[in-house]
Amino acid sequence: KWSWPASGATKSILERGKISGLEIKGKEGDPIYSAAKGKVVYSGDGLKGYGELIIIKHNDYFLSAYAHSKVRLVAEGDMIEPKQQIARMGKTDTKSVMLYFEIRRNGKAVNPKLYLPSEV
C-alpha cells in the first residue's frame, strides 16, 4: 500500500511518452515522507541531476526515489515505516523547490499515479 510522499501541486514527468515520475511543488523545508515501508538503500548526492537523493527498497520488485531534498533525515541501512519523514523539501540540482518522486518496478520507472491513492 502506497501513500503520497508530499503534498502540493503535481506535474507528471514524461519519458518516451509515458509518465515516469512526478514533480511535487512545495516550500523550502516542507516534509517529505516515505511512500511505503522499506529499507534505505541509497542516501546521498552522488547521482548527477538528482541532487540530494534517497532510494528506498520496499521488496524484491519495488523501489521508490525521492530527489532534490534540502536535508536528508535517513541513512543507508535504515528501516523506514510508512509515512515516516525522511527529508525536507529543497531545490538541489533544480530551479524551484520540489520533490521529484519515482516508483520503480523491476528497475523500470512506472507511473506513480497507478499506485498512489487518488487523494493526497
Secondary structure as GFF3:
##gff-version 3
##sequence-region A 1 120
A	DSSP	beta_strand	10	15	.	.	.	ID=ss1
A	DSSP	beta_strand	18	25	.	.	.	ID=ss2
A	DSSP	beta_strand	31	33	.	.	.	ID=ss3
A	DSSP	beta_strand	38	44	.	.	.	ID=ss4
A	DSSP	beta_strand	52	57	.	.	.	ID=ss5
A	DSSP	beta_strand	62	72	.	.	.	ID=ss6
A	DSSP	beta_strand	79	80	.	.	.	ID=ss7
A	DSSP	beta_strand	85	89	.	.	.	ID=ss8
A	DSSP	beta_strand	98	105	.	.	.	ID=ss9
A	DSSP	beta_strand	108	110	.	.	.	ID=ss10
A	DSSP	three_ten_helix	112	114	.	.	.	ID=ss11
###
